[in-house]
Amino acid sequence: MKRKSRGMDRLIAFFIVGAMVLIILAILMGSYFLGFIGFLKVMGVEYESYWAIYLFLFFIFVFGFIAFFKGTRFFNEECQTE
């Protein structure tokens, strides 16, 4: 019986790992999104659509990402040499 090539094995492994990562990210982001919707419902907040909440959370992530890295050495102007 002839064995498959190593390239095919690596391709299958890459596909499986990539699918697992995508599934994990989908579960995490979905639970965060649905948890936030539940929090808003408990607090009595009304909203236009799910897209409005999605955009709000997206901008919170973007601004939080920028604020996080702005406080690190990477963006600190004092640490840059001329």
N, C-alpha and C positions, 0 to 999 in steps of 0.2 A: 504494500500500500504506500502510495506516494504522499509525503508530508507537504503541507501548504508552505508557501514561501514566508520568510520572516516579515516581508513588507506587508503582506495581508494580515498577519497576526498583529502587527503594530497598528495598522489601520483600524482593525476591529477593536483593539484596546483603547485607541484614541477616541473612537466613536462612543464606546461604553462610558468612559470617564467623562467625556463632554456631555453626554446625556444625563449622567448622574449629577453633574454640576448644575446644569440647567434646571433639572427637577428640584434640586435643593434650593436654588435661588428663587424659583417660582413659588415654592412653599413659604419661604421666608418673607418675600415681598407680598405675597397674597395674605399671609397672616397679619403682617403689619398694616396693610391697607384695610382689611376687614376689621381689625382691632381698632383702628382709628375711626372707622365708620361707626362701630359700636360705641366708642367713647363719645362721639358727637351726638349719637342718638340718646345716650343716657343724660348728656348735658342739655339736651333740648335744642340743639343747634339745627337750623334748617339750611339746606343747600339746594342750589339749582339742579345739579346733575352730578353723576359720579366723575365726569371729566373735570369738574371744578375741584373736587377733592384730589383727584390724581395730579392736576397741575399744582395745587397747593403743596402737596407732599413732595413733588418733584423739585419745586423751588426751595423748599425747606432743606432737602438733601444737597442741592447745589450750593446754596448759601452757607450751609453748615460745613460742607467740604472746603469751600474757600476760606471761611473763618478759621477752620482747624489748621489749614496749611499756612495761613497768614501769620499765625502765632508761632510757627516752627522756625527753625534756623534756615530752612530753604528759602523763605521769602523775607527774612529779616535783613534789613539794609545795613545794620551795624556789622554784620558778619561778612559782608562782601568786601573783597579786596580790590583795590584799583591797580 
